[in-house]
């Protein structure tokens, strides 16, 4: 995605026009954000996706190349590139509308081809900005290879039981958890009833995150106290960092802790990928 972001003191209500403070154009998209932060962490990252055959698509392709993200399975489409319209208020909270564009043209057979051919593949991460049937095909191929699968169910959509079963980890935020479970993640009983026998993490913004292990043990980790400027892309920073840490042999608790620290750093800066810390900065958080 390309992010088109307006920073305003107050989000306008229906029929209201307000003057904003700043407008920026930047790189985004949940999958791309997660790939970029994993690359910043030091992972070898392969991206599977589709870009528009337009200036936005060209700029994203160039960004991947500059970061060393392998793009062998990034194809181009005559459908316009995906974009996200983002409003950020004075508290750093955002509201986002996405137009998937070329993202919805990713083919299942192309995803399977990627998963089955990438050497030394350890972790496969997916989101809901592509068609669920593609993720299902990719995760099925990944499990046959013995890879870990991580699903970030954002933006929320109903998930098939088959996809849930193929997801070793599912990482929703509070809003997505409520959509999936029917309740907010407010107590251990509610949390423990979510995907029994499977690993999950619920990200809680400024409150950190909670891990629900497959054996039912619940672990909460707090986030460092920060002053939020822009929360856009923070959840993606957590997911990408967590995936990198698991692939590097860290325990799930260690991986969650690093993910929280990286995500907390990003909210102190504007933008999504533009807010992500460098590999040197991340090394100081380990």
C-alpha positions in Angstrom: 0.0 0.0 0.0 0.9 3.6 -0.3 -0.2 5.5 2.8 -1.8 8.9 2.3 -1.8 10.4 5.8 -3.5 13.6 7.2 -2.5 14.8 10.7 -5.2 16.8 12.4 -5.9 18.0 16.0 -9.4 16.6 15.9 -11.0 14.1 13.5 -13.9 15.7 11.6 -17.4 14.4 12.2 -19.9 13.8 9.4 -20.5 16.9 7.2 -17.6 18.8 8.9 -14.5 20.3 7.3 -11.5 21.0 9.4 -8.0 22.3 8.6 -5.2 19.8 9.1 -1.7 20.2 10.3 0.3 18.0 7.9 -0.1 15.6 4.9 2.4 12.9 4.0 2.8 10.1 1.5 4.6 7.0 2.6 5.1 3.3 2.3 2.5 1.1 4.0 0.4 -2.0 3.8 0.3 -4.5 6.6 2.3 -7.2 4.9 4.9 -4.7 3.5 5.2 -3.1 7.0 5.8 -6.5 8.6 8.3 -7.4 5.9 10.2 -4.1 6.3 10.6 -4.3 10.1 11.7 -8.0 9.8 14.3 -6.8 7.3 15.4 -4.1 9.7 15.8 -6.7 12.4 18.2 -8.6 10.1 15.9 -11.3 8.7 16.2 -12.6 5.1 12.8 -11.6 3.9 10.9 -12.8 0.8 7.7 -10.9 -0.2 4.8 -12.5 -2.1 2.4 -10.0 -3.5 1.2 -7.8 -6.4 1.9 -4.2 -7.2 0.1 -1.8 -9.5 1.8 -1.1 -12.8 1.9 2.6 -11.8 4.1 5.1 -10.0 3.0 3.9 -6.6 3.9 0.3 -7.5 7.3 1.4 -8.9 8.2 3.3 -5.7 7.3 0.3 -3.5 9.4 -2.0 -5.7 12.3 0.3 -5.4 11.9 0.5 -1.6 11.9 -3.3 -1.3 15.1 -3.4 -3.4 16.8 -0.8 -1.3 16.0 -2.8 1.9 17.2 -6.1 0.4 13.8 -7.6 0.5 13.6 -10.5 -2.1 10.9 -9.7 -4.6 11.1 -12.7 -7.0 7.4 -13.3 -6.2 6.2 -9.7 -6.5 4.2 -9.4 -9.7 2.7 -6.4 -11.4 -0.9 -5.7 -12.4 -2.8 -3.2 -14.5 -5.1 -2.7 -11.6 -4.0 0.4 -9.6 -1.8 -0.1 -6.6 -3.4 -0.4 -3.2 -3.7 2.7 -1.1 -4.6 3.6 2.5 -6.2 6.8 3.6 -5.2 7.6 7.2 -6.3 10.3 9.6 -4.2 10.8 12.8 -5.4 12.9 15.6 -3.5 14.8 18.3 -3.3 11.8 20.5 -1.6 9.7 17.8 -4.7 7.6 17.3 -5.6 6.7 13.7 -8.5 5.9 11.5 -7.8 4.1 8.2 -9.7 3.2 5.0 -7.9 0.9 2.7 -8.4 0.3 -1.1 -6.7 -3.1 -1.8 -6.3 -2.6 -5.5 -3.7 -4.9 -7.0 -3.5 -6.8 -3.6 -6.7 -8.6 -4.4 -5.2 -10.0 -7.6 -2.6 -12.2 -5.9 -3.2 -15.8 -7.2 -3.2 -18.9 -4.9 -1.0 -20.9 -7.3 1.6 -18.1 -7.3 1.6 -18.0 -3.5 2.0 -21.8 -3.3 4.8 -21.6 -5.9 6.6 -19.2 -3.7 6.2 -21.1 -0.4 7.4 -24.4 -2.0 10.4 -22.9 -3.7 12.0 -20.5 -1.2 15.0 -22.1 0.4 15.4 -22.3 4.2 11.9 -21.0 4.8 11.1 -20.8 8.6 8.1 -18.6 9.1 5.2 -17.5 6.8 3.2 -14.4 7.8 -0.1 -13.3 6.3 -2.7 -10.6 6.9 -6.3 -9.9 5.6 -5.4 -7.3 3.0 -5.4 -10.2 0.4 -8.0 -12.7 -0.4 -8.4 -15.4 2.4 -8.2 -18.2 -0.2 -4.7 -17.1 -1.1 -3.6 -17.2 2.6 -5.2 -20.6 3.0 -3.3 -22.0 0.1 0.0 -20.5 1.3 -0.4 -21.7 4.9 -1.3 -25.2 3.7 1.9 -25.3 1.6 3.8 -23.8 4.5 2.6 -26.5 7.0 3.6 -29.2 4.5 7.2 -27.8 4.7 7.2 -27.6 8.5 7.1 -23.8 8.6 5.5 -21.8 11.4 2.5 -19.8 10.2 1.5 -16.4 11.7 -1.8 -14.8 10.9 -2.5 -11.1 11.6 -6.3 -10.9 11.2 -6.3 -7.3 10.1 -8.3 -5.6 8.8 -10.9 -7.9 10.4 -12.9 -10.4 8.3 -14.6 -13.6 9.4 -12.0 -16.4 9.3 -12.7 -20.0 8.1 -12.1 -22.8 10.6 -9.6 -24.3 8.1 -7.5 -21.1 8.2 -7.6 -20.9 12.0 -6.5 -24.5 12.2 -3.5 -23.9 9.8 -2.4 -20.8 11.8 0.2 -21.7 14.4 -0.1 -18.2 15.8 -2.9 -15.6 15.4 -2.1 -12.0 16.5 -5.2 -9.7 16.7 -5.4 -6.4 18.4 -8.2 -5.7 20.9 -10.7 -4.6 18.3 -10.0 -7.7 16.1 -10.2 -10.0 19.1 -13.6 -8.7 19.9 -14.7 -9.3 16.4 -13.3 -12.8 16.5 -14.5 -13.7 20.0 -17.5 -11.5 20.6 -15.9 -10.0 23.8 -13.0 -7.7 24.6 -9.9 -9.4 26.0 -10.6 -8.3 29.6 -10.0 -11.4 31.7 -8.2 -14.7 31.8 -11.3 -16.7 31.3 -12.2 -14.9 28.1 -8.6 -15.2 26.9 -8.2 -18.9 27.7 -11.4 -19.7 25.8 -9.9 -18.3 22.6 -8.4 -21.0 20.4 -7.8 -23.6 23.1 -4.7 -25.7 22.3 -3.3 -23.0 20.0 -0.9 -20.1 20.5 -2.2 -16.6 20.2 -1.2 -13.1 21.2 -3.5 -10.1 21.7 -1.8 -6.7 21.2 -3.1 -4.1 23.7 -1.6 -0.8 22.4 0.0 1.2 25.2 -0.8 -1.6 27.6 1.6 -4.1 25.9 0.4 -7.5 24.9 -0.9 -10.8 26.3 0.2 -14.3 25.2 -2.2 -17.2 25.3 0.0 -20.3 25.1 -1.3 -23.6 23.6 -1.2 -25.1 27.1 -3.5 -22.4 28.4 -0.9 -20.4 30.3 -1.4 -16.6 30.0 1.5 -14.2 30.1 1.1 -10.4 30.1 3.9 -8.0 29.3 3.6 -4.2 29.7 4.8 -1.7 27.2 7.4 1.0 28.0 5.8 4.4 28.8 6.0 6.6 25.7 4.3 9.7 24.3 2.4 8.6 21.1 2.8 10.7 18.0 1.4 8.3 15.5 0.3 4.7 16.1 0.1 3.8 12.4 2.0 0.6 11.7 2.8 -0.2 15.4 0.9 -3.5 15.3 2.7 -4.4 12.1 6.0 -3.6 13.8 5.1 -6.0 16.6 4.2 -8.8 14.2 7.2 -8.5 12.0 9.6 -8.3 14.9 7.9 -11.3 16.6 8.2 -13.4 13.5 11.9 -12.5 13.2 12.6 -13.3 16.8 10.8 -16.7 16.6 12.8 -17.6 13.4 16.0 -16.6 15.3 15.3 -19.2 18.0 14.0 -16.9 20.7 11.3 -18.2 23.0 7.7 -16.9 22.5 8.0 -14.7 25.6 11.3 -13.2 24.5 9.9 -12.6 21.0 6.8 -10.9 22.4 9.0 -8.7 24.6 11.1 -7.6 21.7 8.0 -7.0 19.6 6.6 -4.7 22.3 9.8 -2.7 22.6 10.1 -2.1 18.9 6.4 -1.2 18.5 6.6 1.2 21.4 9.5 3.0 19.7 7.6 3.4 16.5 4.7 5.3 18.0 7.0 8.1 19.0 7.6 8.9 15.3 5.3 9.8 12.4 4.3 7.3 9.7 4.4 3.6 9.3 7.6 2.3 7.8 9.2 5.8 8.2 8.8 5.3 12.0 10.6 2.0 12.1 13.9 1.8 14.0 17.1 0.7 12.3 18.9 -2.6 12.9 21.3 -0.7 15.2 18.5 0.7 17.3 16.7 -2.7 17.5 20.0 -4.3 18.7 19.9 -2.0 21.7 16.4 -3.3 22.7 17.3 -7.0 22.6 
